[in-house]
């Protein structure tokens, strides 16, 4: 569907990770949008990763939800919103306010978040609003609050570039936050004496930059940083004056650290000594941590173990030093600021503080105020399952895929009395369970603000009109609030009004001595809001941006930072004979969350097109898992079928699987179905990095690879489908015999009768190849073999829609057409074979030389580790020649 004419160039913000990159969007008025990085944005200075660069390719409307639906039937907004208001009111009147819930998302803009939080906590009167950010940074929030008194990120991105030592703990920065990785890599190239340390159970692309990699045992972070704290004390590296004047709890924290079992880290004494020496001898140190720390049943303690070391040395709040939590979602921080978490009020006010509750209730002129924390995400869906929550509104997130024990979440929603889902598409595992579906605006259509990981608030501006009947989330929420009897409180006409109210409330928080205060913008005009430049909070009459805590002033009752006594704890699930493997989950380079946006860009599907299990060669051999075959993976709560990737980057006894695939994109790739609902007792964050599982060969009688111009509709025991250039691709695994593969292909690809088959078949070998032509052009092909299908996928996908004959069934290009191979550089769509040929033919000896020859690695740079691996593999061969 073409879009109407749109403005020529709009400054906005990327909708992916917490880096918060500035983007320039230039719509052409015909549906296409040119995307470039904003050189004036402080987060990225013009850089974009592969996902950000491909944003213009994700705006098609083919799967968009364009009208409200009730019971699967289109309806009008008046009926839909009145139904939502009436059903929620009926549940509240009968069962009380805690019988309803909102589950929101870091994909929301801050203005959306603010209205949702206000409606639930101040007018419904329940704390039952939580966010999918609970799954990625709740432990950091809890750790900050324990140590600092508020959820304050002390430092700035600039500190990564200024530090002498940067420690990355549980962070694959190269793949998950590529622009920050490039900033760090550039700083290290400019200052080769900078030290980079990675701490991660597996060796990732980020480890390529590291001077030291520590393959820590899952859950071993507290033991490691307790050992560091002991070394700090024993080597006299404490800042005694800072501790005496500005820190509580140092003796107790040190005593606990001395008593801890350092072997729980899984590291050797020599590795720990080397780590401590590097950390201590550097005057400026940044410890950057992400999901490997947060997603743990001891995640909050891990955070505080890191904070303890920075507080003990005074290395906090100054250039080039401090702990730094890097968030996963574009507006996880904004959600934290407006009370999107069940245990917080807006503007970092405390729901358990009577003075804070009264201040918010008075400001809102609310009839009630939530008197206690609501249910956190995992507990919220358990309450849906057991009937305590009878109505839930889910906004811009897919908990049937992303929450732990995902099968139980699916069952809970299937049995819930009333489920509302607001999203851009009805084609998600969660949306398919909704009683009411509300069409929401998406990136490019939304208008508001987001906050990145360094407290920088940026505008996300609309540059496309809302398609169909789609509405902004704040507008839906506000109208439901009005229909529930709160007309004046939710009488908003534009996001600028909401922002001004939110900024004014932050002044109340600032007056109570809290950190978050942007009251300097409480009186901004609509024009000022429209033109708002990126800024770091706080922003009030006395302070603007900058770092926190360098002056030793904290937000605790004593005004001092708090060190905590901590003891390492192993993950909750222990490997056993039945479940001997530890499962680590995470992201891949070119995909985002459950792929509702990124999977629309064919080049982002080319690097890794299906769910996989990364397993050590030793374990693969013991379990009979051959490379590229399929594995059935089971845990105590669920199972999946995944492609086998044998790699020594994971340790023996450990496996890794990505979390992006859904019931829409794979038959059995929902990896969080294997993760038990175990949570950190303080933060409520699930343990997504240390589940337990078993793996065995999936006995496929036949493997298949297919491509078609139309979306496949597979019914094989295993399948994974993805968009490709000019069509679709699908991987298949059949566990039952098929007697007629031509007929099977016709059903799989929904082919018209006019499609002419070209067939090569060898039943004795189990090899079957068929292409389907319409007016001489290739519209589909299916390749079947008893082993994983060995054809050139990128070559075949390039033939879709072109005039072809029987030669297509060779599955490989002819001598006159080189095979590009699997895509390695997604930014410029460059295949591994193209790169190998250039390295050999042009005698390229560095990543920089590859970039000059082919551009690979010159945009986001997240493929640079793989480019270096190609160079290393080529070096012996080139030397021999």
URFEN-V951007 format. One record per run of one state. SS is the DSSP state (H for helix, E for strand, L for the rest). FROM is the first residue (numbers start at 0). LEN is the number of residues. If there is no record, write none. Layout:
{{SS/FROM/LEN} {SS/FROM/LEN}}
//
This chain:
{{L/0/9} {E/9/4} {L/13/8} {E/21/6} {L/27/5} {E/32/5} {L/37/12} {H/49/4} {L/53/1} {H/54/3} {L/57/6} {E/63/1} {L/64/4} {E/68/2} {L/70/2} {E/72/2} {L/74/2} {H/76/19} {L/95/1} {H/96/3} {E/99/5} {L/104/5} {H/109/15} {L/124/4} {E/128/3} {H/131/4} {L/135/2} {H/137/11} {L/148/9} {H/157/5} {L/162/2} {E/164/5} {L/169/3} {H/172/4} {L/176/1} {H/177/13} {L/190/4} {E/194/5} {L/199/5} {H/204/5} {L/209/2} {E/211/3} {L/214/6} {H/220/14} {L/234/5} {H/239/7} {E/246/2} {L/248/1} {H/249/10} {L/259/2} {H/261/4} {L/265/3} {H/268/13} {L/281/3} {E/284/5} {L/289/1} {H/290/4} {L/294/4} {H/298/15} {L/313/4} {E/317/1} {L/318/2} {E/320/5} {L/325/6} {H/331/6} {L/337/8} {H/345/3} {L/348/5} {H/353/11} {L/364/12} {H/376/10} {L/386/4} {E/390/5} {L/395/3} {H/398/4} {L/402/3} {H/405/9} {L/414/3} {E/417/6} {L/423/1} {E/424/1} {L/425/5} {H/430/3} {L/433/2} {E/435/5} {L/440/7} {E/447/4} {L/451/4} {E/455/5} {L/460/10} {E/470/1} {L/471/1} {H/472/11} {L/483/11} {H/494/17} {L/511/7} {H/518/3} {L/521/4} {H/525/5} {L/530/4} {E/534/2} {L/536/2} {E/538/1} {L/539/4} {E/543/1} {L/544/16} {E/560/2} {L/562/18} {E/580/6} {L/586/11} {H/597/3} {L/600/1} {H/601/4} {L/605/6} {E/611/4} {L/615/1} {H/616/7} {L/623/6} {E/629/5} {L/634/4} {E/638/8} {L/646/7} {E/653/5} {L/658/7} {E/665/1} {L/666/4} {H/670/3} {L/673/5} {E/678/1} {L/679/6} {E/685/1} {L/686/4} {E/690/7} {L/697/4} {E/701/7} {L/708/9} {E/717/7} {L/724/2} {E/726/8} {L/734/6} {H/740/8} {L/748/7} {E/755/7} {L/762/4} {E/766/8} {L/774/2} {E/776/9} {L/785/7} {H/792/5} {L/797/5} {E/802/1} {L/803/2} {H/805/5} {L/810/12} {E/822/3} {L/825/4} {E/829/2} {H/831/10} {L/841/5} {H/846/8} {L/854/9} {H/863/17} {L/880/1}}
//
